[in-house]
Amino acid sequence: MFARMFKHRQAQTKPVGGTATAGRRGCLPLMPGENLPEMIVDAETTCADGHAEREAALTMVDRSCPGHHKITLGADKVYDMVDFVADLRAMNVAPHVASKVKGSAIDGRTTRHAGYRVSQVIRKRIEVAFGWGKTVGAVAKTMLRGLERVGFQFTMTMAAYNLARLPKLLAG
């Protein structure tokens, strides 16, 4: 997508959709975004199984920048797991994950920096793209069935979001 041209990268992921219920499988679209221009750089849809969000986030981080330079990843509390944070640190990624009140995997190494607080504010901007996808892109009530089809629709919706944002970014 278009966001690869920007140098200051901060991958952010946020699952959308519900969890899978008995007898029904859900889909979880995820996407990292650029910090400054608020562009979507990757999109992935997985089956909702409780671990899919973290596995997809690791896959997207590895795919976008495979350990060559340090990046940060801002994420919700659902990602505050010891194994996920350890995997991120092994991949040369600073885990700017929202910390839980009790039993957090995020320690003072991360939270003492001003960049952590900035990441916690900026990561919420990804919700704008999800909201746009739900209202304009018809992702909220998809008529498609199957992981591939829903994933294709989600990816195309996020590409359309980037295209809709592009004139505003080029003007300013």
C-alpha positions in Angstrom: 0.0 0.0 0.0 1.0 3.6 -0.1 2.3 4.0 3.4 5.7 2.3 2.8 7.1 5.7 1.6 7.1 7.1 5.1 10.2 6.5 7.3 8.8 7.0 10.8 7.0 3.7 11.2 5.0 2.5 14.2 3.0 -0.6 13.6 -0.3 -0.7 15.3 -2.7 -3.5 15.4 -6.3 -3.7 16.6 -8.7 -6.6 16.2 -12.2 -5.9 15.1 -15.2 -8.2 15.2 -16.4 -10.5 17.8 -15.0 -13.7 19.2 -16.0 -17.0 17.8 -19.1 -18.6 19.4 -19.9 -22.3 19.5 -20.8 -23.5 16.1 -19.8 -20.2 14.4 -16.4 -19.1 13.4 -15.7 -15.4 13.4 -13.2 -13.4 11.4 -10.7 -10.9 12.9 -9.3 -8.3 10.5 -6.1 -6.6 11.8 -4.1 -3.8 10.3 -0.9 -1.9 11.2 -0.8 1.8 10.4 1.8 4.5 10.0 2.2 6.9 12.9 2.2 10.3 11.2 0.1 10.0 8.0 -2.4 7.6 9.5 -2.2 5.2 6.5 -2.8 1.5 6.6 0.3 -0.5 5.6 -1.0 -4.1 6.0 -4.2 -5.9 6.5 -4.9 -9.5 7.6 -8.0 -11.4 8.4 -7.9 -14.5 10.7 -10.3 -16.9 12.3 -11.2 -15.8 15.8 -9.6 -18.4 18.2 -8.2 -16.2 21.0 -4.6 -16.4 19.7 -5.0 -15.3 16.1 -4.6 -11.6 16.8 -1.2 -12.0 18.4 0.0 -14.5 15.7 -1.2 -12.2 12.9 0.5 -9.2 14.5 3.8 -11.0 14.7 3.4 -12.1 11.1 2.6 -8.6 9.9 5.6 -7.1 11.8 7.9 -9.8 10.4 6.5 -9.2 6.9 6.8 -5.4 7.0 10.3 -5.1 8.6 12.0 -8.3 9.4 14.3 -7.3 12.3 16.6 -4.9 10.5 15.8 -1.8 12.4 14.1 -1.0 15.7 10.4 -0.2 15.5 7.6 0.2 18.0 4.3 -1.6 18.1 1.3 0.0 19.9 -1.4 -2.3 20.8 -4.4 -2.9 23.2 -4.4 -4.7 26.5 -5.3 -8.0 24.9 -1.7 -8.1 23.5 -0.2 -7.8 27.0 0.9 -11.4 27.2 4.4 -12.5 28.3 5.0 -14.7 25.2 3.9 -12.0 22.8 6.0 -9.3 24.4 9.0 -11.6 24.5 8.5 -12.4 20.8 8.4 -8.7 19.9 11.6 -8.0 21.8 13.3 -10.9 20.1 12.2 -9.3 16.7 13.8 -6.0 17.7 10.4 -4.4 18.3 9.6 -2.2 21.3 6.3 -3.4 22.6 4.2 -0.3 23.4 1.3 -2.4 24.5 -1.3 -1.0 26.9 -0.4 -2.5 30.2 -2.8 -4.4 32.4 -3.3 -3.3 36.0 -2.2 -6.7 37.4 0.2 -9.2 35.9 1.5 -7.0 33.0 4.3 -8.2 30.8 5.2 -4.6 30.1 7.8 -3.3 32.6 9.7 -0.1 33.4 12.0 -0.6 30.4 9.1 0.4 28.1 6.8 2.6 30.2 9.5 5.0 31.5 10.0 6.5 28.0 7.9 9.5 26.7 7.5 7.5 23.4 5.4 4.9 25.2 2.9 7.6 26.3 2.8 9.0 22.8 2.2 5.6 21.3 -0.8 5.0 23.6 -2.4 8.2 22.3 -1.5 7.5 18.6 -2.6 3.9 18.6 -6.2 5.0 19.1 -6.2 6.7 15.7 -6.4 3.3 14.0 -10.0 3.2 15.2 -10.8 5.9 12.6 -9.9 3.5 9.8 -12.0 0.8 11.4 -14.9 3.2 11.8 -14.6 4.3 8.1 -14.5 0.6 7.0 -17.6 -0.2 9.0 -19.7 2.8 7.8 -18.4 3.5 4.3 -16.7 0.2 3.4 -19.5 -2.1 4.5 -17.1 -4.2 6.6 -19.5 -4.3 9.6 -22.1 -6.4 7.9 -20.3 -8.3 5.2 -22.3 -10.4 2.8 -19.3 -12.6 2.0 -18.5 -16.0 3.6 -15.1 -17.6 3.9 -11.9 -16.2 5.3 -10.4 -15.5 1.8 -13.4 -13.5 0.6 -13.8 -11.5 3.9 -10.0 -10.9 3.9 -10.1 -9.6 0.3 -13.0 -7.3 1.1 -11.2 -6.0 4.2 -8.0 -5.4 2.4 -9.7 -3.6 -0.5 -11.7 -1.5 2.0 -8.4 -0.4 3.7 -6.8 0.4 0.4 -9.9 2.5 -0.4 -9.4 4.3 2.9 -5.8 5.1 2.0 -6.9 6.4 -1.4 -9.6 8.5 0.3 -6.9 10.0 2.7 -4.3 10.6 0.0 -5.6 14.0 -1.4 -5.7 15.4 2.2 -2.1 14.2 2.9 -0.8 15.5 -0.4 -2.5 18.9 0.1 -1.1 19.4 3.6 
